[in-house]
Amino acid sequence: MTIYTDKEASPTALEGARIAILGYGSQGRAHARNLRDCGFDLVVGARPGSSAERKARADGFRVVAAAEASAEADLVSLTASEASHRAVYEKDIAPFVRRGATLLVAHGFSIHYHQFDPRHDIDVVLVAPKGPGERVRREFEAGRGVLCLFAVRQDATGSARARALAYARGISGAGGRAIETSFAEETETRLFASYAVPQGTAPDSISAAIAILTDAGYQPEVACFQCFDETKAILDLMHGAALGELVSDTRLVDDGARERMARLLGEIQDGRLAGFGPADRARPGDDMVSGEADGRGAATGTPPGQPIAWPNPQPEIWAA
Ligand SMILES: NC(=O)c1ccc[n+]([C@@H]2O[C@H](COP(=O)([O-])OP(=O)(O)OC[C@H]3O[C@@H](n4cnc5c(N)ncnc54)[C@H](OP(=O)(O)O)[C@@H]3O)[C@@H](O)[C@H]2O)c1
């Protein structure tokens, strides 16, 4: 695997480009401020009267309606929440974005699951920083930068990949690193990582451990403190260590739990977990650079014009 650094991720592919940030929340705010500090020309598109509009103005950005920002941009960064992607794309991007411009998302979900079909005359790329916006900004200011995953879905201009790398460089600064992925891989691994561990096994195993300790007569407060504190300490350790260096009790995650996790991955891959029914059958790597999105428009399960609901599954990893 290649880890791209400052040397490969040259900002020149976006030299002189105007970047529109649509969505000024955790990610949008960090992206906009970091890109501005790298010398890019920024405009923020926000709903009139929204908190996003107020925050962006207070940070010194020029703020216009999202449609206007799309019309004047060379790159449109859609950093609004997933639930709004289709509506924002259809109303504020598709009718206005220039031919040969770039549409960028910070997570592949809405495009991978075909919530909208981007126009074929624009580049479609992904730059997903690993970390919430506050960390993206903090690491940039400290000169370190976060790791970004990047991918190309549609390369209408021949420059999509260079533009994605330039954007990754812009939000991470000189210290950043980037790894190439695909929309399928970024989306499916992020969903799985989130549902299998922090939203799947971790809360249940922490509650079970606390219950076992309190049932055995230990004070609930002490039980809670110990379980949470030990979990946090191990997670902090995992950030700096290779997984193999950590010793775990292999009796707890047994073959049954692994099978249930594998089933969960299957539901993510075929779109069931996202609630969309069969959607994108692309496998990791399929949509890298030129692979494409032919065959898009498959049934998504969500009627056109309806907001996309984030999946709310109850994966029963531990269930017998
Ligand atoms: N958070 C992370 O750790 C992380 C990491 C990597 C990638 N991402 C991705 O980054 C993107 C943004 O996530 P986030 O955490 O920054 O979300 P967020 O903090 O919830 O911000 C969402 C922004 O979207 C705006 N918005 C919502 N509906 C809108 C609409 N219909 N039209 C225009 N703007 C609208 C909101 O503005 P108002 O409501 O004020 O109008 C707000 O500024 C998502 O694709 C997410 O998956 C997040």
The ligand as an SDF file (V2000), in Angstrom:
LIG
                    3D

 48 52  0  0  0  0  0  0  0  0999 V2000
  -17.5880   13.6760   11.9480 N   0  0  0  0  0  0  0  0  0  0  0  0
  -16.6340   12.8610   11.5100 C   0  0  0  0  0  0  0  0  0  0  0  0
  -15.8370   12.2930   12.2800 O   0  0  0  0  0  0  0  0  0  0  0  0
  -16.4580   12.6400   10.0350 C   0  0  0  0  0  0  0  0  0  0  0  0
  -15.2680   12.1180    9.5790 C   0  0  0  0  0  0  0  0  0  0  0  0
  -15.0820   11.9300    8.2040 C   0  0  0  0  0  0  0  0  0  0  0  0
  -16.1170   12.2610    7.3380 C   0  0  0  0  0  0  0  0  0  0  0  0
  -17.3070   12.7660    7.8270 N   0  0  0  0  0  0  0  0  0  0  0  0
  -18.3570   13.1070    6.8670 C   0  0  0  0  0  0  0  0  0  0  0  0
  -18.4280   14.5280    6.7440 O   0  0  0  0  0  0  0  0  0  0  0  0
  -19.7420   14.9220    6.3840 C   0  0  0  0  0  0  0  0  0  0  0  0
  -20.2590   15.9640    7.3610 C   0  0  0  0  0  0  0  0  0  0  0  0
  -20.2540   15.3990    8.6610 O   0  0  0  0  0  0  0  0  0  0  0  0
  -20.1940   16.3410    9.9490 P   0  0  0  0  0  0  0  0  0  0  0  0
  -19.8200   15.4560   11.0900 O   0  0  0  0  0  0  0  0  0  0  0  0
  -19.3760   17.5440    9.6670 O   0  0  0  0  0  0  0  0  0  0  0  0
  -21.7420   16.7640   10.0750 O   0  0  0  0  0  0  0  0  0  0  0  0
  -22.3910   17.9100   10.9840 P   0  0  0  0  0  0  0  0  0  0  0  0
  -21.4040   18.4240   11.9930 O   0  0  0  0  0  0  0  0  0  0  0  0
  -23.6770   17.3590   11.4720 O   0  0  0  0  0  0  0  0  0  0  0  0
  -22.6640   19.1120    9.9740 O   0  0  0  0  0  0  0  0  0  0  0  0
  -23.5950   18.9720    8.9930 C   0  0  0  0  0  0  0  0  0  0  0  0
  -23.7640   20.3010    8.2720 C   0  0  0  0  0  0  0  0  0  0  0  0
  -24.7100   20.0530    7.2410 O   0  0  0  0  0  0  0  0  0  0  0  0
  -25.5620   21.1840    7.1430 C   0  0  0  0  0  0  0  0  0  0  0  0
  -26.8240   20.7590    6.5510 N   0  0  0  0  0  0  0  0  0  0  0  0
  -27.7030   19.8380    7.0050 C   0  0  0  0  0  0  0  0  0  0  0  0
  -28.7570   19.7400    6.1740 N   0  0  0  0  0  0  0  0  0  0  0  0
  -28.5120   20.6200    5.1670 C   0  0  0  0  0  0  0  0  0  0  0  0
  -29.2290   20.9880    4.0040 C   0  0  0  0  0  0  0  0  0  0  0  0
  -30.4020   20.4140    3.6860 N   0  0  0  0  0  0  0  0  0  0  0  0
  -28.6930   21.9310    3.1890 N   0  0  0  0  0  0  0  0  0  0  0  0
  -27.4920   22.4960    3.4820 C   0  0  0  0  0  0  0  0  0  0  0  0
  -26.7750   22.1890    4.5800 N   0  0  0  0  0  0  0  0  0  0  0  0
  -27.2880   21.2700    5.3990 C   0  0  0  0  0  0  0  0  0  0  0  0
  -25.7010   21.6810    8.5660 C   0  0  0  0  0  0  0  0  0  0  0  0
  -26.0120   23.0590    8.5620 O   0  0  0  0  0  0  0  0  0  0  0  0
  -27.3350   23.7160    9.2470 P   0  0  0  0  0  0  0  0  0  0  0  0
  -28.1460   22.5940    9.8790 O   0  0  0  0  0  0  0  0  0  0  0  0
  -26.8240   24.6960   10.2520 O   0  0  0  0  0  0  0  0  0  0  0  0
  -28.0200   24.3480    8.1030 O   0  0  0  0  0  0  0  0  0  0  0  0
  -24.2900   21.4570    9.0960 C   0  0  0  0  0  0  0  0  0  0  0  0
  -23.4950   22.5860    8.8250 O   0  0  0  0  0  0  0  0  0  0  0  0
  -20.5740   13.6350    6.3720 C   0  0  0  0  0  0  0  0  0  0  0  0
  -20.5680   13.1390    5.0540 O   0  0  0  0  0  0  0  0  0  0  0  0
  -19.7600   12.7010    7.2840 C   0  0  0  0  0  0  0  0  0  0  0  0
  -19.9910   11.3370    7.0550 O   0  0  0  0  0  0  0  0  0  0  0  0
  -17.5000   12.9770    9.1420 C   0  0  0  0  0  0  0  0  0  0  0  0
  1  2  1  0
  2  3  2  0
  2  4  1  0
  4  5  1  0
  4 48  2  0
  5  6  2  0
  6  7  1  0
  7  8  2  0
  8  9  1  0
  8 48  1  0
  9 10  1  0
  9 46  1  0
 10 11  1  0
 11 12  1  0
 11 44  1  0
 12 13  1  0
 13 14  1  0
 14 15  2  0
 14 16  1  0
 14 17  1  0
 17 18  1  0
 18 19  2  0
 18 20  1  0
 18 21  1  0
 21 22  1  0
 22 23  1  0
 23 24  1  0
 23 42  1  0
 24 25  1  0
 25 26  1  0
 25 36  1  0
 26 27  1  0
 26 35  1  0
 27 28  2  0
 28 29  1  0
 29 30  1  0
 29 35  2  0
 30 31  1  0
 30 32  2  0
 32 33  1  0
 33 34  2  0
 34 35  1  0
 36 37  1  0
 36 42  1  0
 37 38  1  0
 38 39  2  0
 38 40  1  0
 38 41  1  0
 42 43  1  0
 44 45  1  0
 44 46  1  0
 46 47  1  0
M  CHG  2   8   1  16  -1
M  END
$$$$
